């Protein structure tokens, strides 16, 4: 009853915000970037809530908390330090200034204007639209499992509910609606995460005692011979932390902040938020060792995706479970909205407006963004519906392909004037080939290694090809790096 009541109130609020955002949205810039008028607190929470979703709470925290025990908490620490604080401090100011200098709104537009290549925008747009679908599907999949367990409804119906919720407020309100809901959702996430840890720990004598008990039980549940090594743990830390540096839906938050002078404040807020959410999520995953002697099994296979939903539903009081449900729903809706917005922009802004019909009116541009947002949500539903792999595998594929393609060209574009169009192309292709090739060559358990190598290797390829090819135009470089 508590869950249904709070969920109904939450959904009604999302619809109201969507309608409000629709009234404030008149141009493509409004729909996609909120007119570049977003303040530091809202920008920080928009970044943080886009970062963490059901993929973290249901997929990563469940599996890695069980497999690594307390060591999984280091992933949350890495996410806060490298994926949040350092990302804002290193990338935020330059991205905000350079994207304004070049008058661009998207990652594909940035690559086109920075490297003076018309077709690199088309190539980048296709990568975004194709490979963010599995990521979006992994979020839907995590939410579906949570709703399935908590409301005792079918997985299919849970997915349909999620599609309706996300579609209504995003398709109507665009970025204005996203940022306001992110702020509300961020507060819910902090309160819910802290409360979740305190309640679960209290059932085992408190946080200190719980840590001691997990350390005792972990080697009994995961014998030394089956414990993953430090290399795989490092790969997960690297993938989930530095991967955000090349993901368009995360970089977009730097574009939209009101002023580069607000970057440091946003960095601190994001760091605090990410520390609370990341550490609490992975610590909760490790606490599963205190409530289970083995992972739930479905069809003779360990069902890691069901571990956290089952743990929370069985061991939290109903009012608190309702809050936790909103926590995970909030995190996931924010991530989904960012994914959908960036993916639909790849077609509406970068392909159609950029190549097919540059003279399209602002009203038709916004209408196309809304239509493509709805289409992307539907495609993500079908990917999640047919149960392609577990959550953590779906996310690793997406992060590796997208971050591998964009991370090196984007960073070199921001910091190295000598980077060429050929170097950017070479980096994108290398990142895609390495991450996807190793993803299918290695086992699913090593998907993070494939993704990490897909991000790292292009950093050697981009400068190598750039020094062997013609220098970029001086006037373009001067324009891009003005005031940096």
PyMOL commands that set and color helices and strands:
alter all, ss='L'
color gray80, all
select helices_A, chain A and resi 2-24+28-36+40-51+54-102+107-115+118-151+155-202+207-221+224-226+230-246+248-256+260-290+304-315+318-356+362-385+391-415+421-441+444-456+458-467+474-480
alter helices_A, ss='H'
color red, helices_A
select strands_A, chain A and resi 297-298+301-302
alter strands_A, ss='S'
color yellow, strands_A
deselect
rebuild
show_as cartoon
